[in-house]
Amino acid sequence: MLGIIALFFAGLATAQAADTLPSWNDGKAKQSIIDFVMKVTRQGSPDFVSPEERIATFDNDGTLWAEHPMYFQLLFALDRVKALAPQHPEWKEEESFASLLKGDVKGALAGSHHAILEIVMATHAGNTTEEFETIVTDWIATARHPVTRQPYTSMIYQPMLELLAYLRANDFKNQTFIRHERHGV
């Protein structure tokens, strides 16, 4: 009896290890991904894509991580305004900075895309790539989501981590892009 139970669990473990997307529901989406990867990675397939040309692109719209109440990148910029404020006393009088420093995020962002662009430019400029990487690394180590109070690093989607790993294992480069939407354009 113990041998049968051991074989059952060994088989279950093997089946889970063989499943490249274990947290995905078995269904059309999962099968479409697997079929696509097989089609473009199989030598001799009419749809074969060479490894150096394999790129998987994801929109920065909550596909890979939570986006509400705002994109994490914007939350980073808002936090940077507070960190940089002592070096910029003029921000106490300049919108969108003045509203943000008073804790009025909604007011700070009332200028829509222009306000966001102004904040991002002010908080991201003047650093080398290495300096900026350090700033972001330090921020992400302690920053918390404003609603859940969870670290941003835990606010990711397991199925998407599996998908990224599956694509990398099949020689895809993964990229994220930000789509800029403008009303009426």
PyMOL commands that set and color helices and strands:
alter all, ss='L'
color gray80, all
select helices_A, chain A and resi 2-18+28-41+51-53+72-87+89-92+97-101+105-108+112-124+129-142+152-154+158-169
alter helices_A, ss='H'
color red, helices_A
select strands_A, chain A and resi 55-59+173-177
alter strands_A, ss='S'
color yellow, strands_A
deselect
rebuild
show_as cartoon
